[in-house]
């Protein structure tokens, strides 16, 4: 089995492949495009498929309804200008706010959701400034998020 870091890299690469290769009017889902057998909701996933996991991450990002332009944060303001060095700090800050405002939302899920949504947001505004390595480093560098993913059974069960 691949390391957590390598799996994260594969998942993020699949996510970026979908995000950057997508037509604005295309509402396709990576999970349905996969072409494999449809798995019932009760069956636990057993194989690592970065395309399916990327689709789940994207759905998590789509659930984030935060208006980044209205949040007051120096780190976020830098990211919105294309200065991605502050990406991790902005995601951490926003995740704590969002999970504090939503008692049923754990920090780690908020972190994954916001990191994907913020990457999508910046990619629409300044596509040349967004690279998979930024999201890979933020996920792999957060031990709390990593522990959460591993406690859930790894990427395959996210």
C-alpha positions, 0 to 999 in steps of 0.5 A, a space after each residue: 500500500 502506498 504511503 499517506 503522502 503518496 496517496 494524498 498526491 494522487 488524490 490531489 492530482 486527480 482533483 486538479 485534473 478534474 478542476 482544470 480540465 472542466 468546462 464551466 457548463 459540464 456537470 459531470 461527476 468523477 464518480 460516475 465517469 469512473 466507469 466502474 461498478 456502482 457501490 452501494 452506500 452500505 458497502 465500505 470501499 476497499 480499493 484506493 481510487 484517487 479519482 473517486 476520492 477526488 470526487 468526494 473531496 470536491 463534493 466536500 468543497 461544494 458544501 462550503 458556503 463561505 464567502 471568502 471575499 467577506 472574511 477578514 483575515 490577512 492570510 486570506 487577503 494574501 491568498 486572494 491576491 494570488 500569494 499562495 504562501 499563506 494558503 495553509 494559514 488561511 485554510 486553518 483560520 477559516 476552518 476554525 471559524 467554520 467549525 466553531 460556527 457549526 457545532 456538528 462539523 469537526 475541524 478536520 472535515 472543515 479543513 478539507 472542505 475549505 482547502 478544496 473550495 479555496 483552491 477552486 476559488 483562487 483557480 477561477 480568479 488566478 489559475 496560474 497561481 494555483 498548483 497541486 503541490 500547495 494543497 498536497 503540502 497543506 494536507 500532508 503538513 496538518 497532523 490533525 487532518 492526517 490523523 483524522 483521515 487515518 482514523 477513518 480508515 485512510 483516503 479510501 474511506 473519506 
